[in-house]
Amino acid sequence: MTLLAVPNTSLSLTMGRLPGRAPALTGVMAIAAAGLLTLFLGSGLATWVVVAVVFHLLGITGWSAMVENRRAATDRLVTGLVWSAFGIALVPLVSLIWTVISKGAPHINSTFLTFSAFRTSLDQPVGIYHAITGTLVITLCAAVISLPIGIFTAIYLVEYGAGNRLARAITFLVDVMTGIPSIVAGLFAFAMFTAFFGAGYRAGVGGAVALSLLMIPIVVRSTEEMLRLVPGELREAAYALGTPKWRTITKVVLRTALGGIVTGVTLATARVIGETAPLLLIAGLTTRTNLNPLEGFMTTLPVFVYSQFQKGTPADFDLAWGAALVLVFMVLLLNIAARVIGRIFAPRTGR
């Protein structure tokens, strides 16, 4: 009895793969080729970058198609396009941050932060203390107005009014308010305070009311989405233990969604802290420090920046860039604080 001889052939179950350094090698070659081409054409840096990206995408895709397969080549092409879109999105952000820092940082000092623009003598330095305090007071008042209204409205929409006619009407109105131009909110606050207190009334509380109209829709929508993400099993477990609905909402639902709610509130605050048009109408412009939101003109950082650019002198431009950098730094601190608070109060997962 003879056995048939089986040929010693090995079948590869995997296709060929490019080396791990393939994207880097292709990128270097693309940069070099694009540099030679742009040098020959006499183009600038922007053209060099665009041509290098195109060469890199074509190179890595073609190389992958030859060594790997069509599916892998398509995957590398789409990955490259995604990274290219990410880089394009970063360009204006990095440019903005670099411009604000480079133009504003040289003017930041203790005098700039502790003196107001009101001068009692010709040699007195000018600062933005009055604008910083005005921004903090008006934003705090707007948050005090907006947060209870926005959070309680979201609780009603999710926990009590699911599917009824009033809830649908509120949702529609909130969606409409989301797209309201800021100048319309300022006109509303101006008309309301003029009707109650007469023509010529200007105060920080009017600016807070205008900003609250812009904050409330964002708070409602973000809080509503966070509450909907809370699993229904948590509510049912609390009800099964005999917990009243109001206590379930406060102790279970809100505590579970607190991190997301804080993030939404932060986004709403960052949305309004840079508003200018409504505050010009109702809060006004002053060089003095005013800590009373119920009486007198009150200046915020965006309004101060606008007014300084309107003057048009180099010294005024320096003040405007410094104030813009301080405003960006305040928004950054606000976002960091929100992340810290969200992590502290986020529910523990047990992992």
C-alpha positions in Angstrom: 0.0 0.0 0.0 1.5 3.3 -1.0 0.7 6.7 0.3 0.1 9.6 -2.0 2.8 12.2 -1.5 1.4 15.6 -0.6 3.4 18.5 -2.0 5.1 20.7 0.7 3.4 23.9 -0.1 2.4 26.6 2.5 -0.6 28.7 1.9 -0.5 32.3 3.3 -3.7 33.2 5.1 -2.8 36.9 5.3 -2.1 39.5 2.6 1.1 41.5 2.5 1.3 44.5 4.8 3.2 47.7 4.5 5.9 48.3 7.1 5.0 50.4 10.2 7.2 53.2 8.9 5.5 53.4 5.6 3.4 56.6 6.4 6.4 58.4 7.7 8.5 57.4 4.7 5.8 58.5 2.3 5.4 61.7 4.2 9.1 62.6 4.0 9.2 61.9 0.3 6.0 63.9 -0.3 7.4 66.9 1.6 10.6 66.7 -0.4 8.8 66.4 -3.7 6.4 69.1 -2.9 9.2 71.4 -1.8 11.0 71.0 -5.1 7.8 71.6 -7.1 6.8 74.7 -5.1 10.4 76.0 -5.3 10.3 75.6 -9.1 6.9 77.3 -9.3 7.9 80.0 -6.9 4.9 79.4 -4.6 4.5 79.9 -0.9 4.3 77.8 2.2 0.5 77.1 1.9 1.0 75.6 -1.6 3.9 73.5 -0.3 1.7 72.0 2.4 -1.3 71.3 0.1 0.9 69.7 -2.5 2.7 67.6 0.1 -0.6 66.3 1.5 -1.8 65.4 -2.0 1.4 63.6 -2.8 1.3 61.8 0.5 -2.2 60.6 0.0 -1.5 59.4 -3.5 1.8 57.7 -2.5 0.5 55.8 0.5 -2.7 54.8 -1.3 -0.8 53.5 -4.4 1.8 51.7 -2.3 -0.9 50.0 -0.3 -2.8 49.0 -3.4 0.3 47.3 -4.8 1.4 45.5 -1.6 -1.8 45.0 0.3 -5.2 45.1 -1.4 -7.9 47.4 -2.6 -9.7 47.4 0.8 -6.6 48.4 2.7 -5.7 51.1 0.2 -9.2 52.6 0.5 -8.8 52.5 4.3 -5.5 54.3 4.2 -6.9 56.9 1.8 -9.9 57.6 4.0 -7.7 57.8 7.1 -5.5 60.3 5.4 -8.5 62.4 4.3 -9.7 62.4 7.9 -6.4 63.5 9.3 -6.2 66.2 6.6 -9.6 67.5 7.5 -8.5 67.6 11.2 -5.4 69.5 10.2 -7.4 72.0 8.2 -9.7 72.5 11.2 -6.7 73.2 13.4 -5.2 75.9 11.2 -7.6 78.7 12.1 -7.7 77.7 15.7 -3.9 77.7 16.0 -3.6 80.9 14.0 -6.2 82.6 16.3 -4.5 81.5 19.5 -1.1 82.4 18.2 -2.3 85.9 17.1 -4.0 86.7 20.4 -1.1 85.4 22.5 1.6 87.2 20.4 -0.2 90.5 20.3 -1.7 90.4 23.8 0.9 88.8 26.1 3.4 91.7 26.0 0.8 94.0 27.5 -0.3 91.7 30.4 1.0 92.9 33.8 -0.2 93.7 37.3 -1.0 97.3 36.3 -3.0 96.2 33.3 -5.1 93.9 35.4 -5.7 96.1 38.5 -6.3 99.6 36.9 -9.5 100.7 35.2 -9.7 102.9 32.1 -10.8 105.9 34.2 -8.0 108.4 34.7 -7.7 110.9 37.5 -4.4 112.2 36.1 -2.8 112.3 32.7 0.1 110.0 33.7 -2.1 107.4 35.3 -1.9 104.0 33.5 -4.9 102.4 31.9 -6.1 98.9 32.6 -9.1 96.5 32.2 -10.1 95.9 35.8 -13.5 97.5 35.3 -14.1 95.2 32.2 -13.1 92.1 34.1 -15.4 92.8 37.0 -18.2 93.7 34.7 -17.8 90.5 32.7 -17.8 88.4 35.9 -20.8 90.2 37.4 -23.0 90.1 34.3 -22.1 86.5 33.4 -22.8 85.4 37.0 -26.2 87.2 37.0 -27.1 85.6 33.7 -26.1 82.1 35.1 -28.3 82.7 38.2 -31.2 83.5 35.9 -30.6 80.8 33.3 -29.6 77.7 35.3 -32.8 77.2 37.4 -35.1 77.9 34.4 -33.1 75.7 32.0 -32.6 72.7 34.3 -36.2 72.7 35.7 -37.5 73.0 32.1 -35.4 70.0 31.0 -36.6 68.0 34.0 -40.2 68.7 33.1 -39.7 67.7 29.5 -38.0 64.4 30.3 -39.6 63.3 33.6 -43.1 64.8 33.6 -44.1 66.0 30.1 -43.1 63.1 27.9 -45.3 63.2 24.8 -47.9 65.8 25.9 -48.8 68.9 24.0 -47.3 71.4 26.3 -43.9 69.6 26.2 -44.0 69.6 22.4 -44.7 73.3 22.4 -41.9 74.0 24.9 -39.5 72.0 22.8 -40.5 73.9 19.7 -40.0 77.3 21.4 -36.6 76.2 22.8 -35.5 75.2 19.3 -36.6 78.6 18.0 -34.8 80.4 20.8 -31.6 78.6 20.0 -31.4 80.5 16.7 -32.3 83.9 18.0 -29.6 86.5 17.0 -28.0 88.1 20.0 -29.0 91.6 18.9 -32.6 90.6 19.2 -32.1 89.4 22.8 -30.5 92.8 23.5 -33.5 94.6 21.9 -35.9 92.6 24.0 -34.1 93.4 27.2 -33.8 97.1 26.2 -37.5 97.3 25.5 -38.5 95.5 28.7 -36.3 97.7 31.0 -37.4 100.8 29.2 -41.0 99.9 29.7 -40.5 99.4 33.4 -37.9 102.0 34.3 -38.2 104.6 31.6 -36.0 105.6 28.7 -32.2 105.8 29.3 -32.1 103.0 31.8 -28.8 101.1 31.6 -27.6 98.5 34.1 -25.7 95.2 34.2 -28.9 93.3 35.1 -30.3 94.2 31.7 -27.3 92.7 30.0 -27.7 89.6 32.2 -31.3 89.2 31.1 -30.3 89.5 27.4 -27.6 86.9 27.9 -29.9 84.6 29.8 -32.1 84.5 26.7 -29.2 83.0 24.8 -28.1 80.7 27.6 -31.5 79.1 28.5 -32.0 77.2 25.2 -28.5 75.7 25.4 -28.9 74.7 29.0 -32.3 73.1 28.3 -31.2 71.1 25.3 -27.9 69.9 26.9 -29.6 69.0 30.2 -32.4 67.3 28.4 -30.0 65.1 26.5 -28.1 64.2 29.6 -31.2 63.2 31.5 -32.4 61.0 28.6 -29.0 59.1 28.8 -29.7 58.0 32.4 -30.9 54.4 32.2 -34.5 53.8 32.9 -33.5 50.8 35.2 -32.1 53.3 37.7 -35.5 55.0 38.0 -37.4 51.8 38.2 -35.1 50.4 40.9 -35.7 53.6 43.0 -39.4 53.4 42.5 -39.4 49.7 43.5 -37.7 50.7 46.8 -40.6 53.1 47.5 -38.6 56.3 46.7 -40.8 59.2 45.6 -40.4 60.6 42.1 -39.0 63.9 43.2 -36.4 62.2 45.4 -35.5 59.8 42.5 -34.9 62.8 40.3 -32.8 64.7 42.7 -30.8 61.8 44.2 -30.5 59.4 41.2 -31.2 61.1 37.9 -29.5 64.4 38.4 -26.6 62.9 40.3 -26.0 60.5 37.5 -26.2 63.2 34.8 -24.3 65.8 36.7 -21.1 65.6 34.7 -22.9 66.2 31.4 -25.1 68.9 32.9 -22.0 70.8 34.1 -20.5 70.5 30.7 -23.6 71.9 29.0 -23.7 74.8 31.5 -20.1 75.5 30.7 -20.8 75.6 27.0 -23.7 77.9 27.5 -21.6 80.2 29.6 -18.7 80.2 27.1 -21.3 81.0 24.4 -22.5 84.2 26.1 -19.3 85.4 27.8 -18.1 86.9 24.5 -21.3 88.6 23.4 -21.0 92.3 22.5 -24.1 93.6 20.7 -26.8 93.0 23.4 -24.5 94.5 26.1 -23.8 97.6 24.0 -27.6 98.2 23.9 -28.5 97.7 27.6 -25.4 97.6 29.7 -23.6 100.4 28.0 -19.9 101.4 28.1 -18.0 103.1 30.9 -14.5 103.6 32.1 -15.4 103.3 35.8 -15.5 100.1 37.9 -19.2 99.3 38.7 -20.0 96.3 40.9 -23.7 97.1 41.2 -25.6 95.2 38.5 -28.9 97.1 39.3 -27.7 100.6 38.6 -25.3 102.4 36.2 -23.3 101.5 33.1 -21.2 98.4 33.2 -18.5 97.4 30.7 -17.5 93.8 29.8 -14.4 92.6 28.1 -16.0 92.1 24.6 -17.5 95.6 24.7 -14.1 97.0 25.9 -12.3 95.3 23.0 -14.9 96.6 20.5 -14.6 100.2 21.8 -10.8 100.2 21.8 -10.7 99.0 18.2 -13.2 101.7 17.3 -10.8 104.4 18.5 -8.1 103.2 16.1 -4.8 104.3 17.8 -1.9 101.9 18.4 -2.2 102.2 22.1 -5.9 101.3 22.0 -5.1 98.3 19.8 -2.6 97.1 22.5 -5.3 97.4 25.1 -7.8 95.5 22.9 -5.4 92.6 22.3 -4.5 92.3 26.0 -8.2 92.3 26.9 -8.9 89.6 24.2 -6.2 87.4 25.7 -7.6 87.8 29.2 -11.1 86.8 27.8 -9.7 83.7 26.1 -7.9 82.8 29.4 -11.1 83.2 31.3 -13.0 80.8 28.9 -10.1 78.3 29.3 -10.3 78.4 33.1 -14.0 78.0 32.8 -13.7 74.8 30.7 -11.0 73.4 33.0 -13.1 74.0 36.1 -16.1 72.3 34.4 -14.0 69.2 33.7 -12.8 69.0 37.2 -16.2 69.4 38.7 -17.6 66.9 36.3 -15.0 64.3 37.3 -15.6 65.0 41.0 -19.4 64.6 40.8 -19.5 61.9 38.1 -21.0 58.6 39.3 -18.5 55.9 40.2 -18.6 52.9 37.9 -16.8 50.5 40.2 -13.9 49.9 37.9 
